[in-house]
């Protein structure tokens, strides 16, 4: 009998209270706010993932070709892989074995291929472009061939423009402005060392400011001279009468257009 009571007690403890037992109020579970990331945080996360992937590739390369590379360097007395390749090509050529030469491209072909290669890298995102540019930079101008130099030029231009755009976005400049021909032409007059935010501040100060007439003078000009401005403030529009609009339909259209900007 005591065992039965114990089982009943355990069962009652495991039963969840009903809505009525809780006073008729259901407990609301609030879902946690989804975490948002800044562009810098995303770049850092992606960068770490790619670094791990690259380390894995390097280890696999060392496992497969590390010993072979050491043997070839010792046998030829050369350290650079391209020089080792040239040595073996020359050696086998003397033995009468023809080895296909790499295709020769014109300067224009090289530029086209480099542009396409750079665009493909850029599609992978900012981090991909920066990593490849860093890799090429380590080779130095002397270590890069003509195509790699062109790729490097396109990548550094993309990286520079992206960094400048991010700086301007931080201070609220829209893409329509910083990608406009007027701003790009203006920015091109400054040295590369000049901050893009400083350039924009100067550019913004030099933009012409619209002059607005007082309500009295504006009313006289629109009614007497039929002159219509491009923009009217809310206060100016309130000063007009239906009669003014009847006399000058263009005035009504101008006010209507201005209303969208209030």
Buried (B, 14 or more C-beta within 10 A) or exposed (E): EEEEEEEEEEEEEEEEEEEEEEEEEEEEEEEEEEEEEEEEEEBEEBBEEBEEEEEEEEEEEEEEEEEEBEEBBEEBEBEEEEEBBEBEBEEEEEEEEEEEEEEEBEEEEBBEBBBEBBEEBBEEBBBBBBBBBEEBBEEEEEEBEEBBBBBBBBBBEBBEBBEBBEBBEEEEBEEEBBEEEEBEEBBEEBEEEEEBEEBBEEBEEEEEEEEEBEBEEBBEBBBEEEBBBEEBBEEBBEBBEEEBBEEBEEBBEBBEEBEEEE
